[in-house]
Amino acid sequence: MKDFHCCATCIHFISEKTKNGMFYKCKRLGFQTAPTYKFNCWNPKENVRKLMEKENQ
């Protein structure tokens, strides 16, 4: 899990391209974040879950 746990791999992570660059937000918590941040509310995307399961086998 330590190799996968970050905002960018969470189902609540939103990235938007703006005229000033990329904007990252957590739609669950409602505030700006960064792809490498980590929070306890992390809920991995389906493809990340599959990678984690494969690594644990």
N, C-alpha and C positions, 0 to 999 in steps of 0.2 A: 504494500500500500504506500509506503514512503516514496516510492519512485513515481507514483501516479497522483498522489494527493496534492492538488492545487486548484485554484479557481477555474483555470482554463479547461479542466476536465470535468467540471460540475454541470449538471443539467440546468442550473440557474444562471449560468454565466452568459452574458450577452456582450457581443462586440459589434461596434458600429463604426464605420469609416465616416469621418467628418472632414470638412475642409481644413481643419486644424490638426488632423491626424486621427489616430484610433482612440475610441472612447470605450472603456470597459465598465460594465455594471453588473451587479448581482440583482436579478429581478426579484429574488426572494427577500433579501435584506433591504433593497431599495437604495443602495449607495454605490458610489464609484469604487472600483476595485482594480486590481492588476492581475494579469494571468498567473503570476507566480505566488500570489498571496495564498494563505491557507486559513480556513476557518473550520470549526467543529461541526458546522451544519452541512458539510460537504456531502453531496449525493452524486456519485459518478455517473457519467453518461454510459449508455449500454455498451458501446464499443470498448470503453475503458474497463468496465466490469468483466467483459470477455477476456481482455488482456490480463487482468489480475488473476482470473481463474486459471488461465493457461499457464501463468508463471508459477502458480501454487501447486501445479500437478507434478 
